Amino acid sequence: MGDSETLIAQTSSTMGYSTAGHNSIASVDGASNIIQEANAISGVTGDFPASATSANAVNMDLNASTQGPYGNKTYEGKPTVGMANINQGVANFENAGVVSSGASGYDSFANGSITSEAVSAENGNSSHDAGASAAEPPLEDGSVLPMSGEEDRLWSIVRTNSLDFDAWVALIEETEKVAEGNLLKIRRVYDSFLAEFPLCYGYWKKYAEHEAASSTEKAVEVYERAVLGVTYSVDIWLHFCRFAISKYEDPEVIRRLFERGLTYVGTDYLSYSLWDEYIEYEYRQQDWCRIAMIYTRIFESPILYLDKYYNSFKELAANRPLSELRTAEEAAAAASIVSEVVDQVNEGEVPPDASGQSPKLVSAGLTEAEELEKYIAIREEMYKKAKEFDSKIVGFETAIGRPYFHVKPLNVTELENWHNYLNFIEREGDFSKVVKLYERCLIACANYPEYWIRYVKCMEAHGSMDLAENALIRATQVFVKRQPEIHLFAAWFKEHNGDIVAARAAYQLVHTEISPGLLEAIIKHANMERRVGNLDDALAVYEQAIAIEKGKEHSQALPVLFAQYARFLFLAMGKVEKAREVLDEASEHVQLSKPFLEILIFMETVMPLPKRIDHLDTLVEKFINPNIDSPNTASIAEREDVSSIFLEFLDLVGDAEAIKKAHDRHLKIFLHNRMASQLKKRQAEDVLASDKSKLMKPDASVPSSVQSLMGAYPGVQNQWTAGYGVQPQTWPHATQAPAQQWNPAYAQQTAAYGGYTASYATPQASTSVAQSASYGAYPPTYPAQAAPQQSYAQPVATAAAAPSQQAAAAPQAYYGTYY
């Protein structure tokens, strides 16, 4: 047995896998749980990782910290994707062989004592120099690897945007073309690529093939890293097992590897390829009892081609004697029953059943044919039970068009199918199935924060905080680490679980790296500081954000920041004068616009007396009646809306003189425009009505059926009009503008966070017909902020969407709000 073979055997044996068969199946009840998955496996040792962690398991190294603009805050934790060595890894399974990592979040996470010589990824930067030093990979003697011009160009691209999948593929192809057996180049490009995309099992396989050309041990290392990175992939386990079969002769080594993989993916609906490989291997070994045992385990779960396996099992049972199908444990159990019954009969202690015979006596007296029939009947019952569950999930399974990972977006129908499938499995109540389906889902949907958020919430609801923390770390540190939504959720999750330091660090990461200036992050951060009693820190969040935005030319976020700061001061802290000072400062730094003036009018409406009517009147005058000294680019409709809102505000709180002044100004500026527009509208309606009349008027030269009827019955009253399309014209009513709901820009920046727009009270719209808008309404949103996005596009609704989904143009977030 070679060194790598020994190591694989040690790795599997330490995990407690048994390949000698399962417990005897003496009844249908005893057959319902033949395979006992590793529910509490610990103490993994060996020179290679035992893959006894959850899918895509991420282990953390407490070395990193970042400094944000709000002071020095620690944001610790480096996820390591695919370790080459784990000297003292502790894989503590919790239900269905899934890791309980003991992760504590942003500020700390440890999973045993880990040393890594492979790849670690921190917020998108690979430790294998996907940064400045990537252009000069050093050799052992300190020299530098030469690179072609194309390699250098492609490395520059992926350093700039490490999510450019096409550039990575081109770089790998170019490196393989020019490497000429230089494994240092191969390792460097694959390590860097797989740090960003650890779910690409095909590239793990290619990487292992490169290593296998010179060292089986190195290839095993790569495969072990691969099954750490994408644990719930049937394909990577299949490739690993095939590699082991091609390299090793000891059947126990191969069997242990199969058992490791089946622990994770054996119940996957598409796991048939791995089961087929296992059965084929045992057929070559002619180990019939193992083959029968494999079929028995297959019948426990609804997988694809279940009928084929059942027919193959019956064929095997028909062609082999029962003694060859039973495991040693089953044969011993059967012999024990016979011996026990014989002893009881000799001693006269056999209690009769209703038919006068002992069950054990009946079992002991069966012929071999009858025992075989019973043996098959037990498995047939298992098969029927699996088929019954299969009928419930086959619709969900067939709707999964892409079960593997890819950077291209999934269509809306497939995304919704995953949600529906998860809903169903959660209702079934089998925690093991729930975890495994989530892990399957998060291979195909790894780029979508909503599924990670849902997974975390589900695990939290089940009381599995370790699994929730582990999933959150994988999301925030590897898979959707550049999307603000997941970090804002992480901050909320940490705060509500009492980890304020980690919550603050999550906000700071958004402020400094993920999406600087993101309004939602600023507002939520300030609100959190208020909740924990740090009012000065809450004010500092706003003040520093405003200071940064002031330095930008034509900042679209600045007006909303000022408004939110004033609102916070007034509603959360009761500082009326300070809030008005902020609004006054805003009017000096912000160009007047309809949304900003609506904010000012609303804030003055809700603030206590005295109202600053003259101050608002000056600003409204400047906006609706621009001149050379105060130009603006607002349309006539926007200016009229602001004037109408101000009039309604005055009608509520102003005196007669102020109302008359504003009303006269409104009529002088906008009356002629309104009358002209209404005249044009009436003329257009008249033309349309005239055209309809002409189209519907019958040709005089062709007698119509109506005319014939009228001629035959001249006394009948004519109920048909020649031009029934012409309706009596009425004077058009003044058009009432719909009430404008305040939906600040920050509320548009993430689909899954609707908390602020949901929580802000929306004033009722005015019912006045003469006026076109209401002073009490919040302004419409500013143009949405451009937050850094992943390189892949968001899914677009397709024509093939299910009828229930056609009402929505885009997928809705699973969780509307977390607040």
BELHUQUI-V989291 format. One record per backbone hydrogen bond with DSSP energy under -0.5 kcal/mol. NH is the residue of the N-H (numbers start at 0). CO is the residue of the C=O. E is the energy in kcal/mol with one decimal. If there is no record, write none. Layout:
BEGIN
<<NH	CO	E> <NH	CO	E>>
END
This chain:
BEGIN
<<5	1	-2.5> <6	2	-2.3> <7	3	-2.4> <8	4	-2.3> <9	5	-2.6> <10	6	-2.8> <11	7	-2.5> <12	8	-2.7> <13	9	-2.1> <14	10	-0.5> <14	11	-1.0> <15	12	-1.5> <16	11	-1.1> <25	23	-0.9> <30	26	-0.8> <30	27	-0.8> <31	28	-1.0> <33	30	-0.7> <35	33	-0.6> <36	34	-0.8> <38	36	-0.9> <41	39	-0.5> <56	53	-1.6> <56	227	-1.0> <58	79	-1.0> <60	77	-0.8> <62	60	-2.1> <63	60	-0.6> <65	72	-0.5> <67	65	-0.5> <67	70	-1.1> <70	67	-1.1> <72	65	-0.5> <72	70	-0.8> <77	60	-0.6> <78	76	-0.5> <78	120	-0.7> <79	58	-2.3> <80	78	-0.6> <80	118	-0.6> <81	79	-0.8> <87	112	-1.3> <90	88	-0.7> <91	89	-0.8> <92	40	-1.0> <92	90	-0.9> <93	97	-3.4> <94	38	-0.7> <96	37	-0.6> <97	94	-0.8> <99	91	-2.3> <100	98	-0.7> <103	107	-1.3> <110	111	-0.5> <112	87	-1.6> <113	111	-0.7> <114	84	-0.5> <118	81	-0.9> <120	78	-2.2> <121	124	-1.7> <122	120	-0.5> <124	121	-1.6> <125	123	-0.6> <126	119	-2.1> <129	125	-1.2> <133	130	-1.4> <134	131	-0.8> <135	132	-1.5> <138	142	-3.2> <141	138	-1.8> <144	136	-2.7> <151	147	-2.4> <152	148	-2.1> <153	149	-2.5> <154	150	-2.8> <155	151	-1.8> <156	152	-1.6> <157	153	-2.3> <158	154	-2.0> <159	155	-1.6> <160	156	-2.6> <163	160	-1.7> <164	162	-1.6> <167	163	-1.9> <168	164	-2.5> <169	165	-2.4> <170	166	-2.4> <171	167	-2.7> <172	168	-2.3> <173	169	-2.5> <174	170	-2.7> <175	171	-2.6> <176	172	-1.6> <177	173	-1.9> <178	174	-1.9> <179	175	-0.5> <181	178	-1.0> <182	180	-1.2> <184	181	-0.5> <185	181	-1.6> <186	182	-3.2> <187	183	-2.1> <188	184	-2.2> <189	185	-2.4> <190	186	-3.0> <191	187	-1.9> <192	188	-2.3> <193	189	-2.8> <194	190	-1.1> <195	191	-0.9> <195	192	-0.8> <196	192	-2.3> <199	196	-1.4> <200	198	-1.8> <202	199	-1.0> <203	199	-1.3> <204	200	-2.1> <205	201	-2.0> <206	202	-2.4> <207	203	-2.5> <208	204	-2.2> <209	205	-1.9> <210	206	-2.0> <211	207	-2.7> <212	208	-1.0> <212	209	-0.5> <213	210	-1.6> <214	210	-2.7> <218	214	-1.6> <219	215	-2.4> <220	216	-2.0> <221	217	-2.0> <222	218	-2.4> <223	219	-2.6> <224	220	-2.2> <225	221	-2.4> <226	222	-2.4> <227	223	-1.0> <228	224	-2.0> <229	225	-2.5> <232	229	-1.5> <233	231	-0.6> <236	232	-1.3> <237	233	-2.2> <238	234	-2.5> <239	235	-2.2> <240	236	-2.6> <241	237	-2.4> <242	238	-2.3> <243	239	-2.5> <244	240	-2.5> <245	241	-1.9> <246	242	-1.1> <246	243	-0.5> <247	243	-2.6> <250	248	-0.6> <252	249	-0.6> <253	249	-1.4> <254	250	-2.9> <255	251	-2.3> <256	252	-1.7> <257	253	-2.4> <258	254	-2.7> <259	255	-2.2> <260	256	-2.1> <261	257	-2.7> <262	258	-1.6> <263	259	-0.8> <263	260	-1.0> <264	260	-2.7> <265	261	-1.7> <267	264	-1.4> <270	267	-2.1> <272	269	-0.6> <273	270	-0.8> <274	270	-2.0> <275	271	-3.0> <276	272	-1.8> <277	273	-2.1> <278	274	-2.8> <279	275	-2.8> <280	276	-2.1> <281	277	-2.2> <282	278	-2.3> <283	279	-1.7> <284	280	-1.3> <285	281	-0.9> <286	281	-1.9> <287	285	-1.1> <290	286	-1.9> <291	287	-2.6> <292	288	-2.0> <293	289	-2.5> <294	290	-2.4> <295	291	-2.1> <296	292	-2.1> <297	293	-2.2> <298	294	-1.8> <299	296	-1.3> <300	297	-1.6> <302	300	-1.0> <303	268	-2.7> <305	302	-0.9> <308	304	-1.6> <309	305	-2.1> <310	306	-2.4> <311	307	-2.2> <312	308	-2.4> <313	309	-2.3> <314	310	-2.1> <315	311	-2.4> <316	312	-2.7> <317	313	-1.8> <318	314	-1.2> <319	315	-1.4> <323	320	-1.4> <324	320	-0.8> <324	321	-0.7> <325	321	-2.2> <330	326	-2.6> <331	327	-2.2> <332	328	-2.2> <333	329	-2.3> <334	330	-2.4> <335	331	-2.1> <336	332	-1.8> <337	333	-1.9> <338	334	-2.4> <339	335	-2.6> <340	336	-2.5> <341	337	-2.4> <342	338	-2.2> <343	339	-2.3> <344	340	-2.6> <345	341	-2.2> <346	342	-1.6> <347	343	-0.7> <347	344	-0.7> <348	343	-2.8> <350	348	-0.8> <352	356	-1.0> <355	352	-2.0> <361	357	-2.5> <362	358	-2.6> <363	359	-2.8> <364	360	-1.5> <365	362	-1.1> <370	366	-2.5> <371	367	-2.5> <372	368	-2.1> <373	369	-2.3> <374	370	-2.7> <375	371	-2.5> <376	372	-2.5> <377	373	-2.2> <378	374	-1.2> <379	375	-2.4> <380	376	-2.1> <381	377	-1.5> <382	378	-2.5> <383	379	-2.4> <384	380	-2.0> <385	381	-2.3> <386	382	-2.3> <387	383	-2.1> <388	384	-1.8> <389	385	-2.3> <390	386	-1.9> <391	387	-0.6> <391	388	-1.0> <392	388	-1.2> <393	389	-2.0> <396	392	-2.5> <397	393	-2.6> <398	394	-0.9> <399	396	-1.3> <400	398	-1.1> <411	795	-0.6> <414	410	-2.1> <415	411	-2.6> <416	412	-2.0> <417	413	-1.8> <418	414	-1.6> <419	415	-2.5> <420	416	-2.8> <421	417	-2.5> <422	418	-2.4> <423	419	-2.2> <424	420	-2.5> <425	421	-2.5> <426	422	-1.9> <427	423	-1.5> <428	424	-1.0> <429	424	-0.6> <430	428	-0.9> <433	429	-2.2> <434	430	-2.5> <435	431	-2.2> <436	432	-2.4> <437	433	-2.3> <438	434	-2.4> <439	435	-2.1> <440	436	-2.9> <441	437	-2.5> <442	439	-1.5> <443	439	-1.3> <444	440	-3.1> <445	442	-0.7> <447	444	-1.9> <448	446	-0.6> <450	447	-1.2> <451	447	-1.0> <452	448	-2.9> <453	449	-2.1> <454	450	-2.2> <455	451	-2.5> <456	452	-2.5> <457	453	-2.5> <458	454	-2.7> <459	455	-2.3> <460	456	-2.2> <461	457	-1.5> <462	459	-1.4> <463	458	-2.6> <464	462	-1.2> <467	463	-2.0> <468	464	-2.8> <469	465	-2.4> <470	466	-2.5> <471	467	-2.2> <472	468	-2.4> <473	469	-2.1> <474	470	-2.1> <475	471	-2.7> <476	472	-2.3> <477	473	-1.6> <478	473	-2.0> <479	474	-2.1> <482	479	-1.7> <483	481	-0.6> <485	482	-0.9> <486	482	-0.9> <487	483	-2.4> <488	484	-2.2> <489	485	-2.2> <490	486	-2.2> <491	487	-2.2> <492	488	-3.1> <493	489	-2.8> <494	490	-2.4> <495	491	-2.5> <496	492	-0.6> <496	493	-0.7> <497	494	-1.8> <498	493	-2.9> <499	497	-1.1> <502	498	-1.9> <503	499	-2.8> <504	500	-2.1> <505	501	-2.0> <506	502	-2.0> <507	503	-2.4> <508	504	-1.9> <509	505	-1.6> <510	506	-2.5> <511	507	-2.5> <512	508	-2.6> <513	508	-2.1> <514	509	-2.2> <517	514	-1.7> <521	517	-2.0> <522	518	-2.7> <523	519	-2.5> <524	520	-2.3> <525	521	-2.3> <526	522	-2.3> <527	523	-2.2> <528	524	-2.3> <529	525	-1.9> <530	526	-2.1> <531	527	-1.9> <532	529	-1.5> <533	528	-2.7> <534	532	-1.2> <537	533	-2.0> <538	534	-2.3> <539	535	-2.1> <540	536	-1.8> <541	537	-1.4> <542	538	-2.7> <543	539	-2.5> <544	540	-1.8> <545	541	-2.8> <546	542	-2.2> <547	543	-2.0> <548	544	-2.2> <549	545	-2.2> <550	546	-0.9> <550	547	-0.6> <551	548	-1.6> <554	551	-0.7> <560	556	-2.4> <561	557	-2.6> <562	558	-2.3> <563	559	-3.0> <564	560	-2.6> <565	561	-2.6> <566	562	-2.5> <567	563	-2.5> <568	564	-2.6> <569	565	-2.3> <570	566	-2.9> <571	566	-0.5> <571	567	-1.8> <572	567	-1.0> <573	569	-0.6> <574	568	-2.7> <575	573	-1.2> <578	574	-1.8> <579	575	-2.2> <580	576	-2.2> <581	577	-1.9> <582	578	-1.9> <583	579	-2.4> <584	580	-2.5> <585	581	-2.1> <586	582	-1.9> <587	583	-0.8> <587	584	-0.7> <588	584	-1.1> <588	585	-0.7> <589	585	-2.3> <596	592	-2.5> <597	593	-2.3> <598	594	-1.9> <599	595	-2.2> <600	596	-2.7> <601	597	-2.4> <602	598	-2.8> <603	599	-2.3> <604	600	-1.7> <605	601	-1.9> <606	602	-1.3> <612	610	-1.5> <615	611	-1.9> <616	612	-2.8> <617	613	-2.0> <618	614	-1.6> <619	615	-2.7> <620	616	-2.6> <621	617	-2.0> <622	618	-1.5> <623	619	-3.0> <624	620	-1.6> <625	622	-0.5> <626	629	-0.5> <630	627	-0.5> <638	634	-2.1> <639	635	-2.1> <640	636	-2.1> <641	637	-2.1> <642	638	-2.1> <643	639	-2.3> <644	640	-2.5> <645	641	-2.4> <646	642	-2.1> <647	643	-2.1> <648	644	-2.1> <649	645	-2.5> <650	646	-2.3> <651	647	-1.1> <651	648	-0.6> <652	648	-2.1> <653	649	-2.8> <658	654	-2.1> <659	655	-2.6> <660	656	-2.3> <661	657	-2.1> <662	658	-2.6> <663	659	-2.7> <664	660	-1.9> <665	661	-2.1> <666	662	-2.5> <667	663	-2.4> <668	664	-2.0> <669	665	-2.8> <670	666	-1.8> <673	669	-2.4> <674	670	-2.7> <675	671	-2.3> <676	672	-2.0> <677	673	-2.3> <678	674	-2.2> <679	675	-2.1> <680	676	-1.9> <681	677	-2.4> <682	678	-2.4> <683	679	-2.1> <684	680	-2.1> <685	681	-2.4> <686	682	-2.2> <687	683	-2.1> <688	684	-2.5> <689	685	-2.5> <690	686	-2.4> <691	687	-2.2> <692	688	-2.1> <693	689	-2.1> <694	690	-2.1> <695	691	-2.1> <696	692	-1.3> <701	698	-1.4> <702	700	-0.6> <707	703	-2.3> <708	704	-2.0> <709	705	-2.4> <710	706	-2.5> <711	707	-2.1> <712	708	-2.0> <713	710	-0.5> <715	712	-1.6> <718	716	-0.8> <723	720	-0.9> <725	722	-2.3> <726	724	-0.8> <736	734	-0.6> <740	738	-0.6> <742	740	-0.9> <742	778	-0.6> <746	743	-1.7> <747	744	-1.9> <748	744	-0.5> <748	745	-0.8> <752	749	-0.7> <753	751	-0.8> <753	815	-1.9> <757	753	-1.9> <758	754	-1.7> <759	755	-1.9> <762	760	-0.6> <762	775	-0.5> <776	773	-1.2> <786	784	-1.0> <796	808	-0.7> <800	797	-1.6> <804	801	-2.1> <805	801	-0.8> <805	802	-0.8> <807	804	-1.3> <815	813	-0.6>>
END
